[in-house]
Amino acid sequence: MNTAIPAERACGGCGVGTLRPTNVVGMVMGYRDDPEVLILDDLILPMCDVCGDIALDLGDTIALDAALERSYQWKRPFSSGDLYDPESH
């Protein structure tokens, strides 16, 4: 989990909004071969309050990749048609 709180700064994407620390848990992103991976981990990333752009540094990128990998691995058995077994998770 990323614990550093990024400072607010102007958005370089739209030039209008501000990048603010935002918890992206529940956000859906494409990852690997899946266009819809739900982020299950609490993860604070700098997100623009106007356009939604996310500005990542190396630490943010590593944390996001790890969160997406965990979510992808959790989702994968269910997307292949296997029955959900709560005892296995």
C-alpha positions as CSV (number, residue, x, y, z in Angstrom):
1,M,0.0,0.0,0.0
2,N,1.2,3.4,-0.9
3,T,1.4,5.5,2.3
4,A,3.1,8.7,1.0
5,I,0.6,11.5,0.5
6,P,1.5,13.5,-2.7
7,A,1.4,17.3,-2.6
8,E,-1.3,19.1,-4.5
9,R,-0.2,20.6,-7.8
10,A,-1.5,21.9,-11.1
11,C,-2.6,19.2,-13.6
12,G,-0.3,19.0,-16.6
13,G,-3.0,17.1,-18.5
14,C,-5.8,19.7,-18.7
15,G,-4.1,22.7,-17.2
16,V,-7.3,23.6,-15.3
17,G,-7.6,21.2,-12.4
18,T,-5.5,20.3,-9.4
19,L,-3.9,16.9,-8.7
20,R,-5.1,15.9,-5.3
21,P,-4.4,12.8,-3.2
22,T,-7.3,10.5,-4.1
23,N,-8.0,6.9,-3.0
24,V,-8.5,4.9,-6.1
25,V,-10.1,1.8,-4.4
26,G,-13.1,0.8,-6.5
27,M,-11.7,2.3,-9.7
28,V,-11.8,0.1,-12.8
29,M,-8.7,0.0,-15.1
30,G,-7.4,-2.1,-17.9
31,Y,-4.6,-4.5,-16.9
32,R,-2.9,-7.2,-18.9
33,D,-5.6,-8.9,-21.1
34,D,-8.5,-7.6,-19.0
35,P,-10.0,-4.2,-19.8
36,E,-12.0,-4.1,-16.5
37,V,-9.9,-4.8,-13.4
38,L,-11.4,-3.4,-10.2
39,I,-8.8,-2.0,-7.8
40,L,-9.5,-3.7,-4.5
41,D,-6.7,-2.1,-2.4
42,D,-6.7,1.3,-0.7
43,L,-4.2,3.3,-2.8
44,I,-3.7,7.1,-2.7
45,L,-2.7,8.6,-6.0
46,P,-2.5,12.1,-7.3
47,M,-5.7,12.5,-9.5
48,C,-6.9,15.6,-11.2
49,D,-10.2,17.0,-9.8
50,V,-11.3,18.1,-13.3
51,C,-10.1,15.7,-16.0
52,G,-9.3,12.6,-13.8
53,D,-5.8,12.3,-15.1
54,I,-3.4,10.4,-12.7
55,A,0.2,11.6,-12.5
56,L,2.4,8.7,-11.4
57,D,6.0,8.7,-10.2
58,L,8.0,5.5,-9.9
59,G,6.7,4.6,-6.4
60,D,3.1,5.2,-7.5
61,T,3.6,3.1,-10.6
62,I,5.0,0.2,-8.6
63,A,2.2,0.4,-6.0
64,L,-0.5,0.6,-8.8
65,D,1.0,-2.3,-10.6
66,A,1.0,-4.4,-7.5
67,A,-2.6,-3.5,-6.6
68,L,-3.8,-4.3,-10.1
69,E,-1.9,-7.6,-10.1
70,R,-3.6,-8.6,-6.8
71,S,-7.0,-7.6,-8.2
72,Y,-6.3,-9.4,-11.5
73,Q,-5.3,-12.6,-9.7
74,W,-8.3,-12.5,-7.4
75,K,-10.7,-12.0,-10.4
76,R,-9.1,-14.4,-12.8
77,P,-10.6,-17.7,-11.5
78,F,-14.1,-16.2,-11.6
79,S,-13.8,-14.9,-15.1
80,S,-12.9,-18.3,-16.5
81,G,-16.3,-19.7,-15.4
82,D,-15.0,-21.5,-12.2
83,L,-17.5,-21.5,-9.3
84,Y,-16.8,-19.1,-6.5
85,D,-15.5,-20.9,-3.4
86,P,-15.2,-18.5,-0.4
87,E,-13.0,-21.0,1.4
88,S,-10.3,-20.6,-1.2
89,H,-9.9,-16.8,-0.9
